[in-house]
Amino acid sequence: LNSKTETINDAIILITMPFGAALTFDSHTESAIRALEQAQARAGLPSFMVSADAPPHMTLMMAADAPIAQLRDALEQLVASLNPTQVEFLSLGIFQAKYGVIFLAPVVNANLLNLHTAFWKVAAPLSIHPGEHYRPGIWVPHVTLAYDLPPDQLGPVAAFLANQDWPGSATVTHILYGEFTGQGKSRLETLP
């Protein structure tokens, strides 16, 4: 299970969110993001996707659980009604130092927000304890490049990434969803 410890109001809370859904990209974008992360690894810097059990992606939702078969039926209808979504990656971002996350940030556009909101309208009622950070109006779309970095590594990793080639324009091609367990044991499905 994917677990993360967060400190909130001086209390330690263990969050387990094995169900997830994410957007994946065209093969050019996926290759460009993988090359970026491989460059990180070759430079001796921590890289998230090199060790992850999923392709480069933008997470739409994490939840404690969701009924995959019911979700599949609902998502098939949603995917059939969606417009193609393009994004442009023009910046890096950093989540608070306690999370140690550096990410590639897309320019947020109406199609991306509409896709996310439509996904939540379908998936949230079927999901158990969907993660608050992914809800419409709160969600920060991103592709994680480094995770769980100590504060003193945020600057060097960000400086390295700022000087690399980024994917630029990207096309969202699939919704990836299922159980993200890590260590090569995730059970994932894609639409379309």
QUIGIVEN-V536494 format. One record per residue. RES is the residue in three letters. SS is DSSP state (~ for helix, > for strand, _ for the rest). PSI is psi in degrees with one decimal (* if undefined). Layout:
res->RES ss->SS psi->PSI
res->RES ss->SS psi->PSI
This chain:
res->LEU ss->_ psi->146.1
res->ASN ss->_ psi->119.3
res->SER ss->> psi->147.5
res->LYS ss->> psi->137.2
res->THR ss->> psi->128.3
res->GLU ss->> psi->144.5
res->THR ss->> psi->116.4
res->ILE ss->> psi->122.1
res->ASN ss->_ psi->45.9
res->ASP ss->_ psi->15.0
res->ALA ss->> psi->142.4
res->ILE ss->> psi->125.1
res->ILE ss->> psi->127.3
res->LEU ss->> psi->120.9
res->ILE ss->> psi->124.5
res->THR ss->> psi->119.2
res->MET ss->_ psi->78.5
res->PRO ss->_ psi->-22.1
res->PHE ss->> psi->136.1
res->GLY ss->> psi->160.5
res->ALA ss->> psi->141.5
res->ALA ss->> psi->162.1
res->LEU ss->> psi->137.1
res->THR ss->> psi->170.9
res->PHE ss->> psi->170.7
res->ASP ss->_ psi->160.7
res->SER ss->~ psi->-34.0
res->HIS ss->~ psi->-45.7
res->THR ss->~ psi->-45.3
res->GLU ss->~ psi->-44.3
res->SER ss->~ psi->-41.5
res->ALA ss->~ psi->-40.2
res->ILE ss->~ psi->-42.0
res->ARG ss->~ psi->-40.2
res->ALA ss->~ psi->-39.3
res->LEU ss->~ psi->-45.0
res->GLU ss->~ psi->-32.4
res->GLN ss->~ psi->-35.6
res->ALA ss->~ psi->-40.1
res->GLN ss->~ psi->-49.9
res->ALA ss->~ psi->-42.5
res->ARG ss->~ psi->-31.2
res->ALA ss->_ psi->0.8
res->GLY ss->_ psi->17.9
res->LEU ss->_ psi->148.2
res->PRO ss->_ psi->141.4
res->SER ss->_ psi->133.8
res->PHE ss->~ psi->-53.0
res->MET ss->~ psi->-25.7
res->VAL ss->~ psi->-36.4
res->SER ss->~ psi->-0.9
res->ALA ss->_ psi->164.2
res->ASP ss->_ psi->34.7
res->ALA ss->_ psi->159.3
res->PRO ss->_ psi->168.4
res->PRO ss->_ psi->136.9
res->HIS ss->_ psi->166.1
res->MET ss->> psi->115.5
res->THR ss->> psi->131.5
res->LEU ss->> psi->-36.3
res->MET ss->> psi->145.5
res->MET ss->> psi->144.3
res->ALA ss->> psi->163.9
res->ALA ss->_ psi->-34.6
res->ASP ss->> psi->164.7
res->ALA ss->> psi->144.8
res->PRO ss->_ psi->106.2
res->ILE ss->~ psi->-44.8
res->ALA ss->~ psi->-46.1
res->GLN ss->~ psi->-42.0
res->LEU ss->~ psi->-41.9
res->ARG ss->~ psi->-47.8
res->ASP ss->~ psi->-44.8
res->ALA ss->~ psi->-40.0
res->LEU ss->~ psi->-32.2
res->GLU ss->~ psi->-41.4
res->GLN ss->~ psi->-41.6
res->LEU ss->~ psi->-48.6
res->VAL ss->~ psi->-37.8
res->ALA ss->~ psi->-24.8
res->SER ss->~ psi->-1.3
res->LEU ss->_ psi->149.0
res->ASN ss->_ psi->150.7
res->PRO ss->_ psi->140.7
res->THR ss->> psi->124.7
res->GLN ss->> psi->143.5
res->VAL ss->> psi->159.0
res->GLU ss->> psi->126.8
res->PHE ss->> psi->108.5
res->LEU ss->> psi->-1.6
res->SER ss->> psi->161.0
res->LEU ss->> psi->153.4
res->GLY ss->> psi->162.7
res->ILE ss->> psi->126.5
res->PHE ss->_ psi->163.2
res->GLN ss->_ psi->146.4
res->ALA ss->_ psi->-31.3
res->LYS ss->_ psi->-21.1
res->TYR ss->_ psi->-26.6
res->GLY ss->_ psi->45.1
res->VAL ss->_ psi->131.0
res->ILE ss->> psi->135.5
res->PHE ss->> psi->157.8
res->LEU ss->> psi->127.0
res->ALA ss->> psi->128.7
res->PRO ss->> psi->156.2
res->VAL ss->_ psi->124.5
res->VAL ss->_ psi->130.2
res->ASN ss->_ psi->169.8
res->ALA ss->~ psi->-41.6
res->ASN ss->~ psi->-42.0
res->LEU ss->~ psi->-45.9
res->LEU ss->~ psi->-39.0
res->ASN ss->~ psi->-41.5
res->LEU ss->~ psi->-46.7
res->HIS ss->~ psi->-47.1
res->THR ss->~ psi->-43.3
res->ALA ss->~ psi->-40.6
res->PHE ss->~ psi->-47.8
res->TRP ss->~ psi->-37.4
res->LYS ss->~ psi->-34.5
res->VAL ss->~ psi->-47.5
res->ALA ss->~ psi->-35.4
res->ALA ss->~ psi->-43.5
res->PRO ss->~ psi->-22.9
res->LEU ss->~ psi->-10.8
res->SER ss->> psi->150.6
res->ILE ss->> psi->120.6
res->HIS ss->_ psi->61.4
res->PRO ss->_ psi->142.3
res->GLY ss->_ psi->130.0
res->GLU ss->~ psi->-34.2
res->HIS ss->~ psi->-12.0
res->TYR ss->~ psi->-1.3
res->ARG ss->_ psi->148.6
res->PRO ss->_ psi->139.4
res->GLY ss->_ psi->-17.4
res->ILE ss->_ psi->-32.4
res->TRP ss->_ psi->133.4
res->VAL ss->_ psi->102.1
res->PRO ss->_ psi->136.0
res->HIS ss->_ psi->158.3
res->VAL ss->> psi->111.4
res->THR ss->> psi->129.9
res->LEU ss->> psi->-31.0
res->ALA ss->> psi->142.9
res->TYR ss->_ psi->142.6
res->ASP ss->_ psi->37.7
res->LEU ss->_ psi->140.4
res->PRO ss->_ psi->149.7
res->PRO ss->~ psi->-34.7
res->ASP ss->~ psi->-9.8
res->GLN ss->~ psi->-11.6
res->LEU ss->~ psi->-47.5
res->GLY ss->~ psi->-53.4
res->PRO ss->~ psi->-40.5
res->VAL ss->~ psi->-43.3
res->ALA ss->~ psi->-42.1
res->ALA ss->~ psi->-42.7
res->PHE ss->~ psi->-49.3
res->LEU ss->~ psi->-33.0
res->ALA ss->~ psi->-23.2
res->ASN ss->_ psi->12.7
res->GLN ss->_ psi->167.7
res->ASP ss->_ psi->133.3
res->TRP ss->_ psi->164.6
res->PRO ss->_ psi->-20.4
res->GLY ss->_ psi->-127.3
res->SER ss->> psi->139.2
res->ALA ss->> psi->151.9
res->THR ss->> psi->128.6
res->VAL ss->> psi->124.7
res->THR ss->> psi->-28.4
res->HIS ss->> psi->158.8
res->ILE ss->> psi->121.0
res->LEU ss->> psi->130.9
res->TYR ss->> psi->157.6
res->GLY ss->> psi->-156.0
res->GLU ss->> psi->116.0
res->PHE ss->_ psi->97.0
res->THR ss->_ psi->-17.5
res->GLY ss->_ psi->179.4
res->GLN ss->_ psi->34.9
res->GLY ss->_ psi->12.4
res->LYS ss->_ psi->8.9
res->SER ss->_ psi->146.7
res->ARG ss->> psi->103.5
res->LEU ss->> psi->149.6
res->GLU ss->> psi->157.3
res->THR ss->> psi->150.7
res->LEU ss->> psi->146.2
res->PRO ss->_ psi->*
